[in-house]
Each structure stands twice: as structure tokens, then as C-alpha cells.
């Protein structure tokens, strides 16, 4: 699963052959989270609350690019959360 961003120890990954709804994966150490790209809610996983908030903050900044990647099936590296 290709990495599209990394910040504060959180790795964001995307896989096109995955199931709907459009989503991305966030990995933080041993914790995982799946985030719906349309609603930005964590739909599955066990990320700590602080990491979840950082992922949502980052995704708010890049939601359009994430949806474009999913729809066009073209990977891009996105900037980290600053």
C-alpha cells in the first residue's frame, strides 16, 4: 500500500483495489485507522484520540486531492501536517 504522507509518526496510505467507500489508511505505531474520504470520520480502527484528530486536521486540508487520487487512481505525495 503506497505511502502518500507522513507526519508526527503517522503514515497515510492509500490502496486503489480496496473496498468502497473511498477511504485511506492511517498507521501510528501499532495502531490503525480507516478514514472515509467524504466524511473524514474514522470508520474502523483503534487510533488514539490525539492521532485521530491530527489525521482529520490533515485530511481537511487535502480532502480534494484525496478524492481526486481515489477517482483518478493516480498516487501523489501530499505535504505533511505542519
MIDREN-125621 format. One line per field, with one value per residue: residue number from 1; residue in one letter; y, z, x of N, C-alpha, C, CB in turn. Coordinates in steps of 0.05 Angstrom, whole numbers, always signed. Each point is the difference from the previous one (the first is absolute). Glycine has a CB too. Example, Ala and Ser with C-alpha at 12.3 -4.5 7.8 and 13.67 -1.06 7.14 Angstrom:
! MIDREN-125621
k (1,2)
r (A,S)
n.Y (-114,+44)
n.Z (+156,-39)
n.X (+264,+31)
ca.Y (+24,+24)
ca.Z (+0,+1)
ca.X (-18,+16)
c.Y (+24,+22)
c.Z (+0,+14)
c.X (+18,-15)
cb.Y (-23,-13)
cb.Z (+25,-43)
cb.X (-38,+24)
***
This chain:
! MIDREN-125621
k (1,2,3,4,5,6,7,8,9,10,11,12,13,14,15,16,17,18,19,20,21,22,23,24,25,26,27,28,29,30,31,32,33,34,35,36,37,38,39,40,41,42,43,44,45,46,47,48,49,50,51,52,53,54,55,56,57,58,59,60,61,62,63,64,65,66,67,68,69,70,71,72,73,74,75,76,77,78,79,80,81,82)
r (X,X,X,X,X,X,X,X,X,X,X,X,X,X,X,X,X,X,X,X,X,X,X,X,X,X,X,X,X,X,X,X,X,X,X,X,X,X,X,X,X,X,X,X,X,X,X,X,X,X,X,X,X,X,X,X,X,X,X,X,X,X,X,X,X,X,X,X,X,X,X,X,X,X,X,X,X,X,X,X,X,X)
n.Y (-23,+41,+20,+42,+17,-16,+40,-22,-60,+7,-44,+38,-66,+18,-64,+28,-56,+35,-23,+51,+20,+11,-31,+29,-50,+46,-44,+30,-51,-44,+48,-26,+56,-31,+68,-15,+28,+19,+12,+14,-58,-29,-37,-27,+15,-9,+67,+3,+33,+18,-32,+23,+59,-12,-25,+50,+40,-31,-1,+64,+3,-44,+6,+11,-43,-45,+6,-1,-56,-25,+18,-18,-61,+56,-26,+64,-14,+26,+42,-40,+23,+55)
n.Z (+0,-46,+58,-23,+52,+35,+44,+54,-21,-55,-45,-30,-22,-50,-5,-61,+28,+48,-5,-28,+59,-38,+50,+0,+32,+47,+4,+62,-1,-14,-31,-53,-7,-49,-6,-28,-46,+24,+61,+0,+28,+16,-47,+47,+55,+54,-26,+64,-6,-25,-53,-10,-2,-44,-40,+1,-12,-53,-22,+2,-43,-42,-5,-57,+4,+19,-51,-40,+22,-10,-60,-22,+30,+17,+56,+10,+39,+31,+17,+48,+20,-12)
n.X (+17,+37,+20,-50,+39,+50,-34,+31,+38,-41,+26,-49,-2,-33,-14,-22,-16,-37,-55,-24,+12,+48,+35,+54,+16,+5,+53,-5,+54,-27,-40,-25,-29,-31,+2,-59,+45,-58,+16,+65,-31,+55,-40,+41,+32,+11,+13,+15,-55,+54,-8,-59,+22,+44,-43,-37,+48,+14,-59,-8,+48,-27,-71,+23,+45,-40,-36,+49,+19,-56,-5,+56,+6,+45,+33,-5,+50,-56,+46,+9,-51,+39)
ca.Y (+23,+23,+22,+26,+21,-8,+22,-6,-29,-12,-6,-1,-18,-3,-24,+3,-24,-4,+1,+26,+27,+10,+3,-3,-14,+15,-18,+14,-22,-24,+8,+3,+13,+4,+25,+5,+24,+19,+10,+1,-15,-25,-20,-24,+3,+4,+22,+17,+24,+22,-7,+2,+29,+9,-10,+15,+27,-2,-8,+24,+16,-14,-17,+1,-16,-28,-10,-2,-24,-23,-1,-2,-22,+11,+7,+25,+5,+24,+11,-8,+21,+17)
ca.Z (+0,-2,+19,-13,+18,+26,+19,+29,+4,-13,-29,-15,-23,-17,-17,-18,-3,+25,+0,+5,-13,-2,+26,+2,+25,+17,+18,+20,+16,-2,-3,-27,-4,-27,+0,-23,-12,-3,+26,+16,+25,+2,-3,+11,+11,+28,+4,+24,-6,-10,-27,-17,-4,-19,-26,-10,-7,-25,-21,-7,-18,-25,-7,-29,-12,+6,-17,-28,-2,+0,-25,-23,+6,-4,+25,+3,+27,+10,+22,+27,+17,+11)
ca.X (-17,+18,-1,-4,+9,+11,+3,-2,+0,-24,+4,-25,+3,-24,+1,-23,-15,-14,-30,-13,+1,+27,+13,+29,+10,+20,+14,+15,+11,-16,-28,-10,-26,-11,-15,-17,+10,-22,-9,+25,-3,+14,-21,+10,+27,+5,+19,-4,-15,+18,+8,-24,-4,+21,-6,-23,+9,+15,-18,-15,+17,+6,-23,-4,+22,-5,-22,+11,+17,-17,-16,+18,+19,+27,+12,+16,+9,-12,+16,-7,-13,+22)
c.Y (+25,+22,+26,+23,-12,+24,-10,-30,-14,-3,-3,-17,-2,-24,+1,-25,-7,+4,+29,+1,+9,+6,-1,-12,+18,-21,+17,-21,-25,+6,+5,+15,+2,+24,+3,+27,+22,+13,+6,-12,-26,-22,-27,+5,+7,+22,+15,+26,+22,-5,+3,+29,+11,-10,+15,+29,+0,-6,+24,+18,-12,-17,+0,-17,-30,-12,-2,-24,-25,-3,-5,-23,+8,+9,+26,+0,+27,+11,-8,+23,+16,+10)
c.Z (+0,+21,-15,+18,+26,+17,+28,+5,-12,-29,-13,-25,-15,-18,-18,-2,+24,-4,+4,+30,-4,+27,-2,+27,+14,+19,+19,+19,-5,-5,-30,+0,-29,+1,-26,-12,-3,+26,+19,+27,-1,+0,+12,+12,+29,+5,+27,-9,-12,-29,-19,-6,-20,-28,-12,-7,-26,-24,-9,-19,-27,-10,-31,-14,+5,-18,-29,-4,-2,-27,-24,+3,-8,+26,-1,+29,+9,+23,+27,+14,+13,+28)
c.X (+18,-5,-4,+7,+9,+3,-5,-2,-24,+6,-28,+5,-26,+4,-25,-17,-17,-30,-10,-7,+29,+12,+30,+6,+19,+12,+17,+11,-16,-29,-7,-26,-7,-18,-16,+8,-22,-8,+23,-3,+16,-21,+8,+27,+1,+21,-6,-14,+17,+8,-23,-5,+20,-6,-24,+8,+15,-19,-18,+15,+3,-23,-4,+21,-4,-22,+10,+17,-17,-14,+18,+20,+28,+11,+16,+10,-12,+17,-9,-15,+22,-7)
cb.Y (-25,-9,-26,-21,+32,-40,+33,+44,+8,+21,-23,+46,-25,+50,-27,+32,-16,+15,-46,+3,+11,+20,-20,+40,-45,+44,-37,+43,+32,-23,+20,-42,+26,-49,+21,-27,-28,-27,-25,+41,+21,+20,+24,-28,+13,-47,+5,-21,-13,+7,-31,-41,+4,+0,-45,-28,+11,-17,-47,-2,+17,-1,+11,+46,+38,+9,+21,+50,+23,+4,+30,+49,-33,+14,-49,+25,-26,-16,+39,-30,-29,+14)
cb.Z (+25,-48,+32,-26,-20,-20,-35,+6,+41,+34,+9,+18,+24,+1,+34,-25,-29,+25,+19,-48,+22,-45,+22,-30,-21,-3,-36,-3,+35,+30,+46,-15,+42,-12,+30,+20,-25,-39,-6,-24,+7,+26,-41,-33,-44,+8,-50,+24,+37,+47,+18,+21,+46,+37,+14,+28,+49,+26,+17,+45,+40,+14,+44,+4,+5,+48,+31,-2,+27,+50,+21,-7,-7,-47,+11,-35,-7,-13,-29,+3,+9,-47)
cb.X (-38,+2,+30,-36,-33,+24,-15,-23,+24,-32,+45,-16,+36,-8,+26,+27,+35,+40,-1,-18,-44,-12,-41,+8,-7,-26,+2,-29,+16,+32,+1,+24,+6,+3,+34,-39,+33,-16,-42,+11,-46,+40,-15,-25,+13,-12,+5,+40,-31,+16,+35,-20,-19,+34,+17,-31,+4,+40,+0,-22,+24,+47,-21,-20,+31,+14,-34,-1,+35,-6,-33,-5,-37,-11,+3,-27,+44,-46,+9,+40,-40,+12)
***
